[in-house]
Structures are given as C-alpha cells and as structure tokens.
Amino acid sequence: LPTDFDWREHGAVTPVKNQGLCGSCWSFSATGALEGAHFLATKELVSLSEQQLIDCDHTCDPQDAKSCDSGCRGGLMNNAFEYTLKTGGLMKEQDYPYTGRDRSVCKFDKTMIAAKVSNFSVVSADEDQIAANLVQNGPLAIAINALWMQTYIGGVSCPYVCSKNQDHGVLLVGFGSAGYAPLRLEDKPYWIIKNSWGSMWGEKGYYKICRGSQNICGVDTMVSTVAAVHTTPQ
Amino acid sequence: VSISGEVKNNPIKQVVREENDEQLLLNLDHQFTLFKSKYEKTYKNQAEHDHRFRVFKANLRRARRRQLLDPTAVHGVTQFSDVTPKEFSRKYLGLKRRFRLPNDTQQAAILPTSE
C-alpha cells in the first residue's frame, strides 16, 4: 500500500456538490462512488444525477422493510447501488439536475443512461483492506457519525470520543500519512473524505479524519465498493 | 505549603486560561453579523433572528469545547452555526439508522496489502 493516495489527483473525483436542505447525503455518496468507478472503467469523469436517486429510487433493505430510500428523508448507499443495477444506470447530472426536493415525479430516461453498475460489494472493516480497495477500485461509499462535522473547519479530526452510530453518507477518496494539525503541531495519518455540503464547508468541502483509531466515528463499519460497466466514451 | 515549619514549593501547578472566555464572547454580535454575511443568512422576523443568535452563541461554546476534545482539528463557526444539533441531524444528515447488511450481500475480495 502507498503511504499517501488521493483519487482527486488522478481525476476520478467530480467537484464538491451541495445537498442543501435535504437529507440526501446517501445519494451523493452513491453517485460519487459510481463516478469514480465509471472513471476507472472508461477514463471519462462524468457527474451523475443524485436527483434520479431521490425521485426514482425507493429500494428497501431486504431485511428491513422500514429502511427504504426515501429522497430527502434519507436512504442507504447499498440500496442505491441495487436500484442502479436493476434500473440500468444513472443519468448525467446535467440531464437530470439536482433540485434538493423530493416527492417529485421520476423523470428517468433509459436512453440517457451515462453510467452502469456491474456489481457492488461491502468491504471488510479492516483499515488496510479499506485502503487497498480504495486504491484498486476507486472512491468508496462510506457511512460516518457526523456529530463533530457540524463545527469542523479544518485539520485532522480525531476526537477523544465519537459515537460509532452512523448517520451520514460520504465518499472516501484517499488517505495520507501525516496530516498537519495547526493548533498542536501534530502529524496524524488520516482519511480524506468528500462531503456534500458545498465547498465552503471544511477543507474546501473535504473532511480529514484520523486513521488507525479503531473505527473512529464508525468510518470502518459500512464501506461499499462499486464497479462500473466498461463502456467506450462517446 | 508549610510542612513542619518548612516552606516547600507547591508541587501542584496552577493552570489558568490566558484568554478570558467572557471577553471572547463579547464580540459575539460582530461574529454573528460576519456569519450572516458570509453564509447569506436571513431570518423571517426579529424573534427568529434572536433565537438563531442564541443558537449561534451555544454553538460557539460547543465549538470551543470540541476544540479541547479534538485538538488536531480546528472547530469554530461554520454554515451550520445557527442550527441546533437536533436540527442539524434532521436537516442535513440522511443515512437510515436501521441499516443492517442483508445476508446475501457480496463481500469484497480480500486484497494483498503487504506490497
């Protein structure tokens, strides 16, 4: 494994998006992972539609009928991958733009599919495996406890206590070996996480959280990798 | 400290904050004005404004406490400084908490990591 790796430097990550006043983080996490997988498969970076997931994806967890994707009221990345696999794919952001509102009519057009899922799987909670899957398969959809993110401005977040109950979907895009923490002049290995609260939040829309701290804030528990269908760019 | 008539140095060192919390809070009005300007916040009436200002002050205190508990990060005013943690959770987070992995979920292959 490399000591530092960042998919942004390899062109696999679209600019930071903003979910607005809508609990649609799960859709941004899912599209981010598929955008990366599609890039790996085609060498083409395409921004994919979260609104398609919000309007059209109502997939439920097979073991829990109450855990269904429901637009701004929440969802799950794995359900979104399941929907994308079954429905055929996701349209481009520009063809199905984000409104941040749910309960709209689904406007999915099969003829305008831009990226397709070939398969998806969950990654072991082992941090080395997460790093290896990230490097090999592209950005990973992960869940996190976002309590400390409300007041986060920058640096490597490594709270002494953080609940492992995940409530936010984000995208893992890389990791570093030594993050400089300006207040304490301390270096810490960290994960690089793309968030969906706009570029004015955090470090230009990104969050750094320490690695090797026993599943801090639940980052290691729900990690998904997705593979895209290999297609020739048009 | 006097022990048996002998004066010794107190082994307990008193540590006080160099900055006075109250002094820092004095310019909260100004910080709230900057916050509203930076994030283009408007409130529907004075009552709402006053309520958000109270929440803002509470969040600033929360950020200072978090700074102590998360010293390698920087915590402070963000675009969410005028919402309570409960509102923050309800409006901006959206992961279903009931999540459980289904039995047939495909597990990613274990990859070599030694080289």
Interface residues (C-beta under 8 A of the other chain):
Chain A: L1 Q19 L21 C22 G23 S24 C25 W26 D61 P62 Q63 D64 K66 S67 C68 C72 R73 G74 G75 L76 N78 N119 F120 S121 V122 V123 S124 D128 Q129 A131 A132 N133 Q136 N137 A143 A146 L147 W148 Q150 T151 Y152 I153 G154 G155 V156 S157 C158 P159 Y160 V161 N165 Q166 D167 H168 G169 G179 A181 P182 L183 R184 E186 K188 W197 G198 M200 W201 K208 C210 M222 T225
Chain B: K38 Y39 N59 R62 A63 R66 Q67 L69 D70 P71 T72 A73 V74 H75 G76 V77 T78 Q79 F80 S81 V83 P85 F88 S89 R90 K91 Y92 L93 G94 L95 K96 R97 R98 F99 R100 L101 P102 N103 D104 T105 Q106 Q107 A108 I110 L111 P112 T113
